[in-house]
Amino acid sequence: MRITHASRTDIGMKRDNNEDNFLEYPEQRLFAVFDGMGGHAAGEVASGIAVREMREFYELTGNDPEATWPFKDVRELTYDENRLVTSIKLVNARIMDTSEADPSKKNMGSTCVSAQFVEVEGKPKCVVAHAGDSRVYLFRGGKLSRITIDHSLVEEYLRQGKITEEEAKNFPQKNIILRALGQVRQLEVEVHQHEPQVGDVFMLCSDGLSGMVEDPAMQSILQKAPNLEAAAKKLLDTANANGGIDNSTVILVRYEGE
């Protein structure tokens, strides 16, 4: 399986530090974005723990298929889905342990959005798992579509029909997240699979990008950019040009075929 990728993160125009973090682990075809939260740079600590723990779990289980996992399999999930979900649950536990041991890091946490490219019975799959409002988009045939659902209050109100798409743009509690790492021990992780086609680009991003650049503008950037590196730079430059009120991070992964 051949994939190419590019990534970029930016502090933005208003923040003093970057609490976003990202993981590129091409040997495992694993990619993830973490948007940390918490006072006194605790969000930066949480997202840093996430990157380290997820990488170490994949390194361990990649080298030793018989390694014991810290959480039980979910019977309905495939091996690859369980592996990704378990890594996120492990990250969640580590963030909570650190938070509970250090009062200055109380209630720190992070969103998580992740994707791993695997082969199942000779067919390519992209396993996507997330908790929070960081997103994965699929750019296919020149069209951009979101393939994750935000775990946020505004998304829940939209789903229930309590507000319209237009009202959601100025929703006062836009930043309230209903699910994140480091908040509860029994974290519920959403996971699903996609079948990539040659040329597909999977875009993982924090809300510092998706909240500052509307989907049609992101689609236009991806259509016009000469390569993934240029697209990643243009996406974050545009977020900053639009105000850059938050840290922004993007990973672009293109499936090139077998």
N, C-alpha and C positions, 0 to 999 in steps of 0.2 A: 504494500500500500504506500502510495506517495502522497505526501502533503507538504505544502509550503505555508509559512506563517510569518507574521510581523506583529509587533506589539509596541505600545507606547503608553506612558502615563505622564500626567502633568499636574502640578500643584494647583493650577487655576489662578484666578485674579484676586481672590478675596481671602484665601486661607493662609495660615502661617506655616503649616506643615502638610505633608501628603499622607493621609491615612489609608489611601488605596494601596493595594499590593497585588501582584499577579504572579502566576506560576506558568512557566513554559517548560515542559518536560518532554521534548520530542522523542526521546528514546522509548517512552511509554505512550507517545502520541496523546499526551494529557495536557490540558490547558484549563486555567481557572483564573477568575477575577474575584478579589475580596475587597469590599468597601467597609473599612473599619469605622467604629463609632465609640464614643466615650471621651470624657474630659481629660485634660492634661496629657494629650497625646496617647491615651490608652487605646484609642482606635488603631493607631499605628502599630502598637504592640499586638493587638488581637489579630490584625491582618497578617502581621509577620509570623505569628505562631501558626496561622492557617497554612501559609506557604510552606513552612518548614515541616509541619506534621504531615501534610498531604504528600509531599515529595518523599518523606521517609517511609510512609506506609506503602507507597507504590514501589519504592526501591526494595523494601523488604519482601513484599509479596511477589514482585517480579523476579527476584533472585531465588526465592524459596516458595514454590507453589504450596508446600505443606505447612507454611507458617500459620500459626493460630491467629485468627482474627478476634478483635476485642468485642465484637457484637455478633449476635446470631444472624444468620441469613434470614431474609424474608422469602418465604417459600414461593411467592408469586413472581419474584424477580429472577432474572437471568444471573449467571455468574458475574458478568461485567457490570450489570446494574447494581448488584449487591456490593461489589468491590468499590464502586464509586460512592455509593450511599454510606458504606462503612467508613470510608476515609473521611467523609464530612462529619459523621457522628463522632469520630475520634477527634477531629479538630474541635468540634463543639465541646467535648469533654475537657480537652486541654485548656481551652480558653476559660471555661468555667473554673477549673482547678486553679489557674493563675489568678483569676479575678477574686476568688474566695480567699486566697492566701495573702493578697496584698490589698488593703483597704483603699489605696489610691487608684486601684484599677477596678473598683466595684462597678458592676453593670456594664463593663466594656463588652463589645461584641463586634460582629461583622456579618455582612451579607456574604453570600457565596453563589457563584454561578460557574459551572464546570462542564467540560466536554472531553470525552475520550473517544478516539477513533479505533475501532477494533474490527476484526474479521470473524464472522460467525458462519460456519459451514461454507466458507469460501466467498461470502458476501460481505461487503463493507457495511458497517454500522457506525453511527455517531450516537453515543450515549450521553445524554444531557441530564444533569442533576442540579437543583438549585434550592436556595432558601433565602428569601428577601426580595429586594426590588432591583438587583442587578439582572441584566437581561442577556438572552441569546437571540440573535436575528439570523435568518437564512437569506442570503442573496443568491438568487437562482434565476437565470435567464433575464438578467437586468432588473428584476423586481426584488424588493426587500420586504420580508415579512417577519414579524416577531413570532418566536416559537416557544417562549416562556410566558407565564402569567405572573405578574408581580404579586408578591405576598404583602400587600399594602392595603390601607383602609380605603384609599381612593379607588383602587382596582376592585375591591369587594363591593363598594357602593355602585360602581359601574355595572358589575355583574348582576347585582340585585335590581338594577334599574332605578336606583334612588337618585342618580344624577346622570346628566348627559355627557357626551364626549366634550362638548364645549365647556360645560360647567367644571369638568375635571381639570381643565387647564389652570383654573384659578381656585381650585379647592383649597380651603385654608389649612386643612390637616394633611397636606400632600406628603409630608415627610414621615407620617406614622407608618411604621413597618409592623406587620402582624407576625412575622416569622424571621428569626435571625439566629446566627450562631452565638452562643454565650449567654443566652437568656433563660433557657429551660433545659433540664437534663434529657427529657424525652423529646428530642427534636424530630420533627416530621420533615423529611426531605422528599421533594417532588422529583421524580425521575421518569424519563421516557426515551425511546430510541427513534432515530431517523435514518433513512437510507440515502446516503449522499450520492449525488450524480456528479460526473466529471465536470469541473468548473465551479461547483458550489463553493460559496464562501460562507463560513459560519463566523459571525461577529459576536464576541463576548464583550460586554461593556458595563461599567458602573453607571449609576444614574447621573453622575456629573456630565456624562456625554448625552445620554438619552433625554435628560431633563432640559438640556440647553439647545439641542439640535433636533428639530422635528424629523420624523421618519422620511418624508419626501426629500428633505435636504440631504439626509444621510444616503439615501438611495442615489441621488444625483452625484454625490461625491464618489461613491463606489463605481458608478457607471463611467465616470470620466477619468478616474485616476489611472496612471500608466502601470502601477504595480501596487502590491499590498503595503509596502513601506510608505509610499506617497499617500495612499488612502488613509493610513493610520495617522500620519502627520496632519493632513488636511482636516480630518474629523475633529481632532483635539484643538487645532488652531481655530476652527469654526466655533467650537464650544466656548473658547476664551473670547473670541470676537463678539459672541452673543452675551457676554457678561461674565462667564467663567466663575460662577458663584460657588462652585464646589470643585474638589479634585476630580479629575476625569482619567479614565483608563480604558483602553481598547485592545483586544487581541483579534486579529483576523487570521482565519485558518482556511486555506483552500484545498479541497480534495482534488488531486491531480489524476487519480486513477490507480490501477493495480501496478 
